[in-house]
Every structure is written in structure tokens, then in C-alpha cells.
Amino acid sequence: MLRSPMAALWRNREFVLLQLGQLLSSAGTSSTTIAYPLLALALTHSPAKAGIISFARLIPYALFGLVAGLAADRWNRKRLMIAADAVRAAAVGALAAAILLGYAEFWQIPVVAFVEGTGAMLFWSSYAGGLRAIVAAGELPAAVGAQRAREATVNLAGPPFGGALFGLGRSIPFVFDAASYLASILSLAALRTPFQETRELDRSRLRSELAAGFRFLWRHRFIRTTAILYGLGNFILPGVFLIVIVVGRRQGLSGGEIGGLFAIFGAVLLLGSLLSPLFRRTFSTRAIILLEVWAGLGIAAFLAWPSVYVLMATVLTQALVLTSTDSVVVGYRVAMTPDRLLGRVETVRSTISRLIEPLGPLTAGVLLTVGSARTTIAFFVAFAVVLAVWATLSPAIRNAPTLGDTQLEGS
């Protein structure tokens, strides 16, 4: 009897161990995602400075992504991931200690956020190779779907938990985050499978190696187009999330209540991940992508009814589709990419797709400081309209590979 890809995954010891470690690590990261801006607002009362924190946490993907991909293809990926977790644990732990001892100042927060973001970028540059090493090619779309389900579960509990911990003590979310990285280190150390194929020492020049990853991505029109499309799209959601936090505070919500709004978002993400297999069977790849980009226009409802509850509710329709989009796009890309290029291709893609992401919360913070929440949302709505029209008219997305192509080419 043939086993379903999902059943095979949960019988895979290495996959389960990896996901367990990342469940704990992601829980810590999710709790500080809301704690960082809350801490900045508590110390400075400035939305613009809260935006700087999110900018500092995201900008390493644009600055160091290519170098991290090269490192992932040259060196031991598992050791790189463990080192990245160790650095993040130390940085976040130091911030927690400063807060606890009463020495916390604003400048420390973006510095720690930058170090944590750099570690995350290095970790995830190696992660795709690790996932490919422990999962059969035909099971990669299901593996990505399971990973998104895990992330959705964390997003369900992490923000309200982080907000509640922040209410108990400003240092507590950061203590929890540091401990979660230690749990990730233990899970990685327990894995037996090498995270890369046997390689010969590559003595080619760094520029040539990076160019090889870029050429591979650029030759594949669908991979190239989705990298650029989601790179521009990544500008919107982090900005909207900062608007939710700032508007929520202005409308009298506590940190725990704001976290509760993000928990609802996580619940819908989880529901979307459960529906992802059905979506993949029912809809084409193009239909799934268009569902996501057009659903993003729902935030326009805030212009008529400027309530933080309305704003978060409008994001939920898009959240329902996010995991399905990731499972088909990421699954196809990882299955198509040769192992020797995987780190470089992933970080070229990440550099493109996250090039302007840090500007989302930074722009939102500045606009909220100099203007109104409605004006800020109107700017993001206009941006979303342009992306939705482009995705609809794009030949690469109109001729997107089917899920059968994904599994066939990855085998």
C-alpha cells in the first residue's frame, strides 16, 4: 500500500526532530516579535522608533543573504545552524539581562534585533538544504505544508504568550526566546543525517559561485517571477502588523490583547495549512497565487472603518491562503534546485524577495508619526493593487507549473 506523503513524513525521525526543535525556537521568536515593538514603545513612545526595530531585524536578509548562501554551500550546514542559534541565544540573553538589571536603553534594542536577524538569515540559508537532505523529493510540498502548519501553530500561541509575558515583566519574553534557541541546538545535535551531499572542495572565485546561483534562478522564469513578486509583497504585511500594534495601543489595547489579535491570525494560518492539501488538489498553482495577492486588498476596509479589529479581520482572508502558496512555490523551487546550488539559490531568492521587506515597518512607522493611520493604510493599499494586477497579467504565473510538474521534476 502506498503511504501518503504526510504519513511518511511523520514516520521520519529526522523530520520530526527538526520540526520539534523549530517549534520551540519559533515559539520564542514569535513571542519577541511583539515584545520588540512593545519595548520600544514603552521606552520611547515613538512609532517611528518601533519601526526601526523591525527594520533592524529584517535588513540582514538583504545585506548578508548572498554571503550566507555561499557559506551554506561551502561549509557544514548543520554546524552553521547550530552556530547561528548560539549567537542568537547570547544576543537575546544579553538584552534580557540588561532589561532585568535596569540598564536597557533604546540603542541596545536595534543592535540585538540586527544580530538576531543576521543569525536567522544564516540559519535559514542552511535550512532548505537540511530539509531536502532528510525528506524525499516527492514529499517536499507536503513537508513545506507541514512546516507552515507548525509556524501557524506558533503564530496562534506565540504573540498572546509574548504579550502576556511582557505584561509580567519586560525581560521575560527575551529570556524565553534565548532558551528556545538552546532547544533548537539540542534538536539539531540529535540529527544523524548530513545536511549536504559529499562535495569536492570548490576553488572557484566567490563572484563566480554567487553568479551560478543567480543564473540558475534567473533562467527559471516562474522561480524568478515569484521571487520578485513576493519580494515586493513582503513590504506590505510587516508594515500592516506594525500598524496593528501602534493603532491597538492608541485604541487602548494591552500587550496581551494585541497578542490575541495576532493569535487569531495564527489560528487562520493553521486552518489554511490544514486546508492546503485540499487547495493543492482543487486549484491550479496560478489560482492559489492570485487568491493570495487579491485577498491582500482587504485592508482597504480600514479606510471606511478605522478600527484595529477591522484591520486585523481583513488580513485573515489572505492568511487562509498563505500556506498553500508557500507549499507549491517553495516545494517546486527546492525540488528543482541541485543540492550543490541550493544554499546560493535560496539566498539569492531570499535577497530578492526580502530586499524591501525591512522598509515596510520603517515606512509604516514614519507615516504613522507624521500622518494618520488611514493615510498609512491607503499607501499600502495602492501598493497591493499594483502587485495584484501584475500577478494577474504575468505570463510566468499564467503558465505556472502544475503540482504534478513539481513532484515529477523533483524526483
Buried (B, 14 or more C-beta within 10 A) or exposed (E): EEEEBBEBBEEBEBBBBBBBBBBBBBBBBBBBBBBBBBBBBBBBEBBBBBBBBBBBBBBBBBBBBBBBBBBBBBBBBBEBBBBBBBBBBBBBBBBBBBBBEEEBEBEBBBBBBBBBBBBBBBBBBBBBBBBBBBBBBBBBBBBBBBBBBBBBBBBBBBBBBBBBBBBEEBBBBBBBBBBBBBBBBBBBEEBEBBBBEEEEEEEEEEEEBBBBBBEBBBEBBBBBBBBBBBBBBBBBBBBBBBBBBBBBBEBEBBBBBBBBBBBBBBBBBBBBBEBBBEBBEEBBBBBBBBBBBBBBBBBBBBBEEBEBBBBBBBBBBBBBBBBBBBBBBBBBBBBBBEBBBBBBBBBBBBBBBBBBBBBBBBBBBBBBBEEEBEEBBBBBBEBBBEBBEBBBEBEBBEEBBBBEBBBEEBE
